[in-house]
Amino acid sequence: MNMHPKDTAAAAEEFDQQLIDAEADSVPQPAPPAPITGLARIVLGASLVLIAFNLRPVFSSASALLPELRSALQLSPLGVSLLTTLPVVCLGLFSPIAPRLAQRIGSERTLLAVLFLLALGTALRGLSSVPLLFAGTALAGACIAVGNVLLPGLVKRDFADRTALMTGLYTMALCGGAAAAAGLSIPVEQAFGGSLNAALSIWALPAIGVGLIWLPQALSVDRAARRTGFRVEGLWRDRLAWKITLFMGLQSALAYCVFGWLVPILRERGLDGVTAGAIVSMSVMVQAASCIVAPQIAVRSKDQRLIHVALCAIAVVALLGLLFAPLSTAWFWAALQGVGQGGLIAVAMTAIVLRSPDAHVAAHLSGMAQCVGYLLAAIGPLIVGLIRSWTGSFRASAVLFVLLGTGAAINGWGAGRRLHVGARTVRIDD
């Protein structure tokens, strides 16, 4: 099915609203709230941004401390690999339950539970127990999965006139949380006399703090969720939908290899933990800037095939530079990797919007790409860990990075064509 012609200026103007719609419609939407103005709106917006900040430290804090964790808890190579993979698996497994929770108790109350359970899971990781380390990681990953799905819907609902601003702040907060945990976990460990417990569990404090800020908002809302009166047919049988899903999953696999293993890679090459964490932190912050710029370029292009392939190439070449180039150039390669990886994340989400004929199909395509894509993405960090245990080095991971990048580029080329997926929305009469 060919896309109806649109001028690129209109596509650019519609992009921010459509992108939020694609995610927001994946959950049951409550009745429109009364307009929020003044200080209350500022507090609400700040709360949503702070919630987003808490959805990434679980990934990068453990990565920064991985050598110490392996030594202190006597983790096997397989155990280390599973630790980096487990939260990504949870993102895929638990994201489908978010709409049901929101429909039953409301998005605000669900997010409140997410924050306090996320704090609990994060705190459990700092109790010097291997079972609690994995249980806490799984609990935190499940909470992050639910938050990933619900938070954009609230942004769309309460800030419909500021979607571009809030989307930018939300994305930057996600990257900021990952960057903070990557850069500060080792300094925190050192500040507490080499305490791994403190370095891991301290990331529960921001979640508790934001939960207390969010508490009045969650308890003051009393709205009945409505059921959406439509279904989408033909999506899971559509080739283009699978290309978009594979593009999302393979580029996410690269991203979580960075979150899970880049600090250990740099430390193995000879950098101290603080410097390695700072380099990864900078790279993630560059991702935030790239996330904002890349979609604006994509929607103004005739199609997105070249930008998809170019970003895949940049991300992979930069990872190879971090593996093999002189350490004196690590900051350059890390910044370049941030450009490629951040751009990939953003254009993958953009592809969901541009390849969908309507918002309902976009919502379901987003759900398909997120569920399947995250499960596929979990393979990346797992294989990196296995390669490290089999070969005694990360250098052979270069082959995996090239394969993942090539697969993402091939599917990205297909996902970038100016077409719509062959799914359709069918309304259901109540």
Secondary structure as a PSIPRED ss2 file (coil, helix, strand):
# PSIPRED VFORMAT (PSIPRED V4.0)

   1 M C   1.000  0.000  0.000
   2 N E   0.000  0.000  1.000
   3 M C   1.000  0.000  0.000
   4 H C   1.000  0.000  0.000
   5 P C   1.000  0.000  0.000
   6 K C   1.000  0.000  0.000
   7 D C   1.000  0.000  0.000
   8 T H   0.000  1.000  0.000
   9 A H   0.000  1.000  0.000
  10 A H   0.000  1.000  0.000
  11 A H   0.000  1.000  0.000
  12 A H   0.000  1.000  0.000
  13 E H   0.000  1.000  0.000
  14 E H   0.000  1.000  0.000
  15 F H   0.000  1.000  0.000
  16 D H   0.000  1.000  0.000
  17 Q H   0.000  1.000  0.000
  18 Q H   0.000  1.000  0.000
  19 L H   0.000  1.000  0.000
  20 I H   0.000  1.000  0.000
  21 D H   0.000  1.000  0.000
  22 A H   0.000  1.000  0.000
  23 E H   0.000  1.000  0.000
  24 A H   0.000  1.000  0.000
  25 D C   1.000  0.000  0.000
  26 S C   1.000  0.000  0.000
  27 V C   1.000  0.000  0.000
  28 P C   1.000  0.000  0.000
  29 Q C   1.000  0.000  0.000
  30 P E   0.000  0.000  1.000
  31 A C   1.000  0.000  0.000
  32 P C   1.000  0.000  0.000
  33 P C   1.000  0.000  0.000
  34 A C   1.000  0.000  0.000
  35 P C   1.000  0.000  0.000
  36 I C   1.000  0.000  0.000
  37 T C   1.000  0.000  0.000
  38 G H   0.000  1.000  0.000
  39 L H   0.000  1.000  0.000
  40 A H   0.000  1.000  0.000
  41 R H   0.000  1.000  0.000
  42 I H   0.000  1.000  0.000
  43 V H   0.000  1.000  0.000
  44 L H   0.000  1.000  0.000
  45 G H   0.000  1.000  0.000
  46 A H   0.000  1.000  0.000
  47 S H   0.000  1.000  0.000
  48 L H   0.000  1.000  0.000
  49 V H   0.000  1.000  0.000
  50 L H   0.000  1.000  0.000
  51 I H   0.000  1.000  0.000
  52 A H   0.000  1.000  0.000
  53 F H   0.000  1.000  0.000
  54 N C   1.000  0.000  0.000
  55 L C   1.000  0.000  0.000
  56 R C   1.000  0.000  0.000
  57 P H   0.000  1.000  0.000
  58 V H   0.000  1.000  0.000
  59 F H   0.000  1.000  0.000
  60 S H   0.000  1.000  0.000
  61 S H   0.000  1.000  0.000
  62 A H   0.000  1.000  0.000
  63 S H   0.000  1.000  0.000
  64 A H   0.000  1.000  0.000
  65 L C   1.000  0.000  0.000
  66 L H   0.000  1.000  0.000
  67 P H   0.000  1.000  0.000
  68 E H   0.000  1.000  0.000
  69 L H   0.000  1.000  0.000
  70 R H   0.000  1.000  0.000
  71 S H   0.000  1.000  0.000
  72 A H   0.000  1.000  0.000
  73 L C   1.000  0.000  0.000
  74 Q C   1.000  0.000  0.000
  75 L C   1.000  0.000  0.000
  76 S C   1.000  0.000  0.000
  77 P H   0.000  1.000  0.000
  78 L H   0.000  1.000  0.000
  79 G H   0.000  1.000  0.000
  80 V H   0.000  1.000  0.000
  81 S H   0.000  1.000  0.000
  82 L H   0.000  1.000  0.000
  83 L H   0.000  1.000  0.000
  84 T H   0.000  1.000  0.000
  85 T H   0.000  1.000  0.000
  86 L H   0.000  1.000  0.000
  87 P H   0.000  1.000  0.000
  88 V H   0.000  1.000  0.000
  89 V H   0.000  1.000  0.000
  90 C H   0.000  1.000  0.000
  91 L H   0.000  1.000  0.000
  92 G H   0.000  1.000  0.000
  93 L H   0.000  1.000  0.000
  94 F H   0.000  1.000  0.000
  95 S H   0.000  1.000  0.000
  96 P H   0.000  1.000  0.000
  97 I H   0.000  1.000  0.000
  98 A H   0.000  1.000  0.000
  99 P H   0.000  1.000  0.000
 100 R H   0.000  1.000  0.000
 101 L H   0.000  1.000  0.000
 102 A H   0.000  1.000  0.000
 103 Q H   0.000  1.000  0.000
 104 R H   0.000  1.000  0.000
 105 I H   0.000  1.000  0.000
 106 G C   1.000  0.000  0.000
 107 S H   0.000  1.000  0.000
 108 E H   0.000  1.000  0.000
 109 R H   0.000  1.000  0.000
 110 T H   0.000  1.000  0.000
 111 L H   0.000  1.000  0.000
 112 L H   0.000  1.000  0.000
 113 A H   0.000  1.000  0.000
 114 V H   0.000  1.000  0.000
 115 L H   0.000  1.000  0.000
 116 F H   0.000  1.000  0.000
 117 L H   0.000  1.000  0.000
 118 L H   0.000  1.000  0.000
 119 A H   0.000  1.000  0.000
 120 L H   0.000  1.000  0.000
 121 G H   0.000  1.000  0.000
 122 T H   0.000  1.000  0.000
 123 A H   0.000  1.000  0.000
 124 L H   0.000  1.000  0.000
 125 R C   1.000  0.000  0.000
 126 G C   1.000  0.000  0.000
 127 L C   1.000  0.000  0.000
 128 S C   1.000  0.000  0.000
 129 S C   1.000  0.000  0.000
 130 V H   0.000  1.000  0.000
 131 P H   0.000  1.000  0.000
 132 L H   0.000  1.000  0.000
 133 L H   0.000  1.000  0.000
 134 F H   0.000  1.000  0.000
 135 A H   0.000  1.000  0.000
 136 G H   0.000  1.000  0.000
 137 T H   0.000  1.000  0.000
 138 A H   0.000  1.000  0.000
 139 L H   0.000  1.000  0.000
 140 A H   0.000  1.000  0.000
 141 G H   0.000  1.000  0.000
 142 A H   0.000  1.000  0.000
 143 C H   0.000  1.000  0.000
 144 I H   0.000  1.000  0.000
 145 A H   0.000  1.000  0.000
 146 V H   0.000  1.000  0.000
 147 G H   0.000  1.000  0.000
 148 N H   0.000  1.000  0.000
 149 V H   0.000  1.000  0.000
 150 L H   0.000  1.000  0.000
 151 L H   0.000  1.000  0.000
 152 P H   0.000  1.000  0.000
 153 G H   0.000  1.000  0.000
 154 L H   0.000  1.000  0.000
 155 V H   0.000  1.000  0.000
 156 K H   0.000  1.000  0.000
 157 R H   0.000  1.000  0.000
 158 D H   0.000  1.000  0.000
 159 F C   1.000  0.000  0.000
 160 A H   0.000  1.000  0.000
 161 D H   0.000  1.000  0.000
 162 R H   0.000  1.000  0.000
 163 T H   0.000  1.000  0.000
 164 A H   0.000  1.000  0.000
 165 L H   0.000  1.000  0.000
 166 M H   0.000  1.000  0.000
 167 T H   0.000  1.000  0.000
 168 G H   0.000  1.000  0.000
 169 L H   0.000  1.000  0.000
 170 Y H   0.000  1.000  0.000
 171 T H   0.000  1.000  0.000
 172 M H   0.000  1.000  0.000
 173 A H   0.000  1.000  0.000
 174 L H   0.000  1.000  0.000
 175 C H   0.000  1.000  0.000
 176 G H   0.000  1.000  0.000
 177 G H   0.000  1.000  0.000
 178 A H   0.000  1.000  0.000
 179 A H   0.000  1.000  0.000
 180 A H   0.000  1.000  0.000
 181 A H   0.000  1.000  0.000
 182 A H   0.000  1.000  0.000
 183 G H   0.000  1.000  0.000
 184 L H   0.000  1.000  0.000
 185 S H   0.000  1.000  0.000
 186 I H   0.000  1.000  0.000
 187 P H   0.000  1.000  0.000
 188 V H   0.000  1.000  0.000
 189 E H   0.000  1.000  0.000
 190 Q H   0.000  1.000  0.000
 191 A H   0.000  1.000  0.000
 192 F C   1.000  0.000  0.000
 193 G C   1.000  0.000  0.000
 194 G C   1.000  0.000  0.000
 195 S C   1.000  0.000  0.000
 196 L H   0.000  1.000  0.000
 197 N H   0.000  1.000  0.000
 198 A H   0.000  1.000  0.000
 199 A H   0.000  1.000  0.000
 200 L H   0.000  1.000  0.000
 201 S H   0.000  1.000  0.000
 202 I C   1.000  0.000  0.000
 203 W C   1.000  0.000  0.000
 204 A H   0.000  1.000  0.000
 205 L H   0.000  1.000  0.000
 206 P H   0.000  1.000  0.000
 207 A H   0.000  1.000  0.000
 208 I H   0.000  1.000  0.000
 209 G H   0.000  1.000  0.000
 210 V H   0.000  1.000  0.000
 211 G H   0.000  1.000  0.000
 212 L H   0.000  1.000  0.000
 213 I H   0.000  1.000  0.000
 214 W H   0.000  1.000  0.000
 215 L H   0.000  1.000  0.000
 216 P H   0.000  1.000  0.000
 217 Q H   0.000  1.000  0.000
 218 A H   0.000  1.000  0.000
 219 L H   0.000  1.000  0.000
 220 S H   0.000  1.000  0.000
 221 V C   1.000  0.000  0.000
 222 D C   1.000  0.000  0.000
 223 R C   1.000  0.000  0.000
 224 A C   1.000  0.000  0.000
 225 A E   0.000  0.000  1.000
 226 R C   1.000  0.000  0.000
 227 R C   1.000  0.000  0.000
 228 T C   1.000  0.000  0.000
 229 G C   1.000  0.000  0.000
 230 F E   0.000  0.000  1.000
 231 R E   0.000  0.000  1.000
 232 V E   0.000  0.000  1.000
 233 E E   0.000  0.000  1.000
 234 G C   1.000  0.000  0.000
 235 L C   1.000  0.000  0.000
 236 W C   1.000  0.000  0.000
 237 R C   1.000  0.000  0.000
 238 D C   1.000  0.000  0.000
 239 R H   0.000  1.000  0.000
 240 L H   0.000  1.000  0.000
 241 A H   0.000  1.000  0.000
 242 W H   0.000  1.000  0.000
 243 K H   0.000  1.000  0.000
 244 I H   0.000  1.000  0.000
 245 T H   0.000  1.000  0.000
 246 L H   0.000  1.000  0.000
 247 F H   0.000  1.000  0.000
 248 M H   0.000  1.000  0.000
 249 G H   0.000  1.000  0.000
 250 L H   0.000  1.000  0.000
 251 Q H   0.000  1.000  0.000
 252 S H   0.000  1.000  0.000
 253 A H   0.000  1.000  0.000
 254 L H   0.000  1.000  0.000
 255 A H   0.000  1.000  0.000
 256 Y H   0.000  1.000  0.000
 257 C H   0.000  1.000  0.000
 258 V H   0.000  1.000  0.000
 259 F H   0.000  1.000  0.000
 260 G H   0.000  1.000  0.000
 261 W H   0.000  1.000  0.000
 262 L H   0.000  1.000  0.000
 263 V H   0.000  1.000  0.000
 264 P H   0.000  1.000  0.000
 265 I H   0.000  1.000  0.000
 266 L H   0.000  1.000  0.000
 267 R H   0.000  1.000  0.000
 268 E H   0.000  1.000  0.000
 269 R C   1.000  0.000  0.000
 270 G C   1.000  0.000  0.000
 271 L C   1.000  0.000  0.000
 272 D C   1.000  0.000  0.000
 273 G H   0.000  1.000  0.000
 274 V H   0.000  1.000  0.000
 275 T H   0.000  1.000  0.000
 276 A H   0.000  1.000  0.000
 277 G H   0.000  1.000  0.000
 278 A H   0.000  1.000  0.000
 279 I H   0.000  1.000  0.000
 280 V H   0.000  1.000  0.000
 281 S H   0.000  1.000  0.000
 282 M H   0.000  1.000  0.000
 283 S H   0.000  1.000  0.000
 284 V H   0.000  1.000  0.000
 285 M H   0.000  1.000  0.000
 286 V H   0.000  1.000  0.000
 287 Q H   0.000  1.000  0.000
 288 A H   0.000  1.000  0.000
 289 A H   0.000  1.000  0.000
 290 S H   0.000  1.000  0.000
 291 C H   0.000  1.000  0.000
 292 I H   0.000  1.000  0.000
 293 V H   0.000  1.000  0.000
 294 A H   0.000  1.000  0.000
 295 P H   0.000  1.000  0.000
 296 Q H   0.000  1.000  0.000
 297 I H   0.000  1.000  0.000
 298 A H   0.000  1.000  0.000
 299 V H   0.000  1.000  0.000
 300 R C   1.000  0.000  0.000
 301 S C   1.000  0.000  0.000
 302 K C   1.000  0.000  0.000
 303 D C   1.000  0.000  0.000
 304 Q C   1.000  0.000  0.000
 305 R H   0.000  1.000  0.000
 306 L H   0.000  1.000  0.000
 307 I H   0.000  1.000  0.000
 308 H H   0.000  1.000  0.000
 309 V H   0.000  1.000  0.000
 310 A H   0.000  1.000  0.000
 311 L H   0.000  1.000  0.000
 312 C H   0.000  1.000  0.000
 313 A H   0.000  1.000  0.000
 314 I H   0.000  1.000  0.000
 315 A H   0.000  1.000  0.000
 316 V H   0.000  1.000  0.000
 317 V H   0.000  1.000  0.000
 318 A H   0.000  1.000  0.000
 319 L H   0.000  1.000  0.000
 320 L H   0.000  1.000  0.000
 321 G H   0.000  1.000  0.000
 322 L H   0.000  1.000  0.000
 323 L H   0.000  1.000  0.000
 324 F H   0.000  1.000  0.000
 325 A C   1.000  0.000  0.000
 326 P C   1.000  0.000  0.000
 327 L H   0.000  1.000  0.000
 328 S H   0.000  1.000  0.000
 329 T H   0.000  1.000  0.000
 330 A H   0.000  1.000  0.000
 331 W H   0.000  1.000  0.000
 332 F H   0.000  1.000  0.000
 333 W H   0.000  1.000  0.000
 334 A H   0.000  1.000  0.000
 335 A H   0.000  1.000  0.000
 336 L H   0.000  1.000  0.000
 337 Q H   0.000  1.000  0.000
 338 G H   0.000  1.000  0.000
 339 V H   0.000  1.000  0.000
 340 G H   0.000  1.000  0.000
 341 Q H   0.000  1.000  0.000
 342 G H   0.000  1.000  0.000
 343 G H   0.000  1.000  0.000
 344 L H   0.000  1.000  0.000
 345 I H   0.000  1.000  0.000
 346 A H   0.000  1.000  0.000
 347 V H   0.000  1.000  0.000
 348 A H   0.000  1.000  0.000
 349 M H   0.000  1.000  0.000
 350 T H   0.000  1.000  0.000
 351 A H   0.000  1.000  0.000
 352 I H   0.000  1.000  0.000
 353 V H   0.000  1.000  0.000
 354 L H   0.000  1.000  0.000
 355 R C   1.000  0.000  0.000
 356 S C   1.000  0.000  0.000
 357 P C   1.000  0.000  0.000
 358 D C   1.000  0.000  0.000
 359 A H   0.000  1.000  0.000
 360 H H   0.000  1.000  0.000
 361 V H   0.000  1.000  0.000
 362 A H   0.000  1.000  0.000
 363 A H   0.000  1.000  0.000
 364 H H   0.000  1.000  0.000
 365 L H   0.000  1.000  0.000
 366 S H   0.000  1.000  0.000
 367 G H   0.000  1.000  0.000
 368 M H   0.000  1.000  0.000
 369 A H   0.000  1.000  0.000
 370 Q H   0.000  1.000  0.000
 371 C H   0.000  1.000  0.000
 372 V H   0.000  1.000  0.000
 373 G H   0.000  1.000  0.000
 374 Y H   0.000  1.000  0.000
 375 L H   0.000  1.000  0.000
 376 L H   0.000  1.000  0.000
 377 A H   0.000  1.000  0.000
 378 A C   1.000  0.000  0.000
 379 I H   0.000  1.000  0.000
 380 G H   0.000  1.000  0.000
 381 P H   0.000  1.000  0.000
 382 L H   0.000  1.000  0.000
 383 I H   0.000  1.000  0.000
 384 V H   0.000  1.000  0.000
 385 G H   0.000  1.000  0.000
 386 L H   0.000  1.000  0.000
 387 I H   0.000  1.000  0.000
 388 R H   0.000  1.000  0.000
 389 S H   0.000  1.000  0.000
 390 W H   0.000  1.000  0.000
 391 T H   0.000  1.000  0.000
 392 G C   1.000  0.000  0.000
 393 S C   1.000  0.000  0.000
 394 F C   1.000  0.000  0.000
 395 R C   1.000  0.000  0.000
 396 A C   1.000  0.000  0.000
 397 S H   0.000  1.000  0.000
 398 A H   0.000  1.000  0.000
 399 V H   0.000  1.000  0.000
 400 L H   0.000  1.000  0.000
 401 F H   0.000  1.000  0.000
 402 V H   0.000  1.000  0.000
 403 L H   0.000  1.000  0.000
 404 L H   0.000  1.000  0.000
 405 G H   0.000  1.000  0.000
 406 T H   0.000  1.000  0.000
 407 G H   0.000  1.000  0.000
 408 A H   0.000  1.000  0.000
 409 A H   0.000  1.000  0.000
 410 I H   0.000  1.000  0.000
 411 N H   0.000  1.000  0.000
 412 G H   0.000  1.000  0.000
 413 W H   0.000  1.000  0.000
 414 G H   0.000  1.000  0.000
 415 A H   0.000  1.000  0.000
 416 G C   1.000  0.000  0.000
 417 R C   1.000  0.000  0.000
 418 R C   1.000  0.000  0.000
 419 L E   0.000  0.000  1.000
 420 H C   1.000  0.000  0.000
 421 V C   1.000  0.000  0.000
 422 G C   1.000  0.000  0.000
 423 A C   1.000  0.000  0.000
 424 R E   0.000  0.000  1.000
 425 T E   0.000  0.000  1.000
 426 V E   0.000  0.000  1.000
 427 R E   0.000  0.000  1.000
 428 I C   1.000  0.000  0.000
 429 D C   1.000  0.000  0.000
 430 D C   1.000  0.000  0.000
